[in-house]
Amino acid sequence: MNDDSTVLRIGGRPVARYVTRPAVPGRLSPRPYLHPVTTLAGTAVTELGPADHPHHLGAGVAVPDVEGHNFWGGRTYVRDRGPTELDNHGAQRHLGFQLRDPDGFVEELRWTAAGTELLRERRTVAAVALTDTAWALDLTFSLTNVTGRGLSIGSPATNGRPGAAYGGFFWRARKEPDAPRVFTADAEGEDAVHGRPADWLALAGAGWTLVLAGATAATRRDPWFVRAAEYPGVGSSLAHDERLTVEPGGTLVRRIVTVVADGTPDRDGAAALVRKAVSP
């Protein structure tokens, strides 16, 4: 993939590469992404274009249905037809950085489909040092409706596929021989945490752990989309039970803070890292 990219660093150590202008096939819905993201010890915790889901692009923001336009990639779930190849792919286009430092940036993007701009996004990303073995990726996306009419955001779940309410922030983790452990403060396992809101959610692999936390009231209300057995991935659900409308000129804001840690902290350790990561 040809791309323009910027590198995020913690104390001079590279921990993530952000690709702004990826050269990908149109059916993958071109969009900026973070990959590779690594722990402080150098373990990669993202995956790019895996064989099981070629449209999974590291960590970033992706939505499968904005007024019927696919900003996720791959097939579109159509009610009563199932996953269907459609010529409906949109693109997130990098406009420029308002700020870019070694530990973060502020970016402007256009979400376009069929030659029309639907949304204007401001994305703020920061790499934050936490401990000798953990750091945090703090990402906020603000989507403003620039069309002059209401825009409806959906998911495969709202279009008839139960349990598939993905869309929003999404992190495709590295696939390993064993499925990762998934847990929250009071639940354990994929079935117990998928489709439910929680202040934080941990995905723990072989020597690495991700702890994702909703850092605004709206984000905390979004249920988590979780996969572990089929593939390792976790994200927020903007449209879980019903479609979400962004009014003309309105702005949807979500903030996700992801702790990237070496090792496998227990519940108390994960909660402590989250508190440190989201504190003012």
Secondary structure, 3 states (H helix, E strand, C coil): CCCCEEEEEECCEEEEEEECCCCCCHHHCCCCEEEEEECCCCCECCCECCCCCCCCECEEEEEEEECCEEECCCCEEECCCEEECCCCECEEEEEEEEEEECCEEEEEEEEEECCEEEEEEEEEEEEEECCCCEEEEEEEEEEEECCCCCEEEECCCCCCCCCCCCEEEEEECCCCCCCCEEECCCCECHHHHCCCCCCEEEEECCCEEEEEEECCHHHHHCCEEEECCCCCEEEEECCCCCCEEECCCCEEEEEEEEEEEECCCCHHHHHHHHHHHHCC
